[in-house]
Amino acid sequence: MELFELPSFSVSETHEIAEALRKPAVVKYLKSLAFGNAVQIVVSPKEGQSDTEYIRTQEQLRGGIAMVETLLSVKEADKEEQPQS
């Protein structure tokens, strides 16, 4: 299945992705996703939810926040790679 093949990106594609992730609306959207996950992390377990389900949910939420942090850090890493004049 093509979904699970690791794609390779050209330099121009990498810059295009970084540019898209720096757009204010995209940054705002990613931060809102992370905020939603953070709010759910501090919420108590749902009634009837087992400890295992609660821990799994917490890890999924933390994983979502980590993914957003990674996407938001792309702009910083891209800036570091730029030669200074």
C-alpha positions as CSV (number, residue, x, y, z in Angstrom):
1,M,0.0,0.0,0.0
2,E,1.4,3.4,-1.0
3,L,0.4,5.0,2.3
4,F,3.1,3.2,4.1
5,E,6.0,3.8,1.7
6,L,8.5,6.4,2.9
7,P,8.4,9.3,0.4
8,S,11.4,11.3,-0.5
9,F,11.3,15.1,-0.9
10,S,13.2,17.4,-3.1
11,V,14.8,20.5,-1.6
12,S,12.2,22.7,-3.2
13,E,9.4,20.5,-1.7
14,T,11.0,20.7,1.7
15,H,11.1,24.5,1.5
16,E,7.5,24.6,0.3
17,I,6.4,22.5,3.3
18,A,8.4,24.7,5.7
19,E,6.9,27.8,4.1
20,A,3.3,26.4,4.5
21,L,4.0,25.5,8.2
22,R,5.1,29.1,8.8
23,K,1.8,30.6,7.6
24,P,0.0,32.3,10.6
25,A,-3.3,30.6,9.9
26,V,-1.6,27.1,9.9
27,V,0.4,28.0,13.1
28,K,-2.9,29.1,14.8
29,Y,-4.7,26.0,13.7
30,L,-1.9,23.7,15.0
31,K,-1.8,25.5,18.3
32,S,-5.6,25.1,18.6
33,L,-5.2,21.4,18.1
34,A,-2.5,21.2,20.8
35,F,-4.6,23.3,23.1
36,G,-7.6,20.9,22.7
37,N,-5.5,17.9,23.5
38,A,-3.9,19.7,26.5
39,V,-7.4,20.5,27.9
40,Q,-8.4,16.8,27.5
41,I,-5.2,15.7,29.3
42,V,-6.2,17.5,32.5
43,V,-9.7,16.2,32.5
44,S,-10.5,13.3,34.8
45,P,-11.2,9.9,33.4
46,K,-14.7,9.5,31.9
47,E,-17.1,7.5,34.0
48,G,-16.8,3.8,33.3
49,Q,-13.4,4.3,31.7
50,S,-10.9,1.7,32.8
51,D,-7.4,2.7,33.9
52,T,-5.9,1.1,30.8
53,E,-8.3,3.1,28.5
54,Y,-7.5,6.3,30.4
55,I,-3.7,5.8,30.1
56,R,-4.1,4.9,26.4
57,T,-6.1,8.1,25.8
58,Q,-3.6,10.2,27.7
59,E,-0.7,8.8,25.6
60,Q,-2.6,9.5,22.4
61,L,-3.2,13.0,23.4
62,R,0.4,13.5,24.4
63,G,1.4,12.1,21.1
64,G,-0.8,14.5,19.3
65,I,0.8,17.4,21.2
66,A,4.3,16.1,20.4
67,M,3.3,15.9,16.7
68,V,2.1,19.5,16.7
69,E,5.4,20.6,18.5
70,T,7.3,18.9,15.8
71,L,5.4,20.6,13.0
72,L,5.8,24.0,14.7
73,S,9.5,23.4,15.2
74,V,10.0,23.1,11.4
75,K,10.0,26.8,11.0
76,E,12.7,27.2,13.6
77,A,14.9,24.5,12.1
78,D,14.5,26.0,8.7
79,K,15.6,29.4,9.9
80,E,18.7,27.9,11.5
81,E,19.7,26.3,8.2
82,Q,19.6,29.6,6.4
83,P,23.0,31.2,5.9
84,Q,23.4,34.5,7.7
85,S,24.6,37.5,5.8
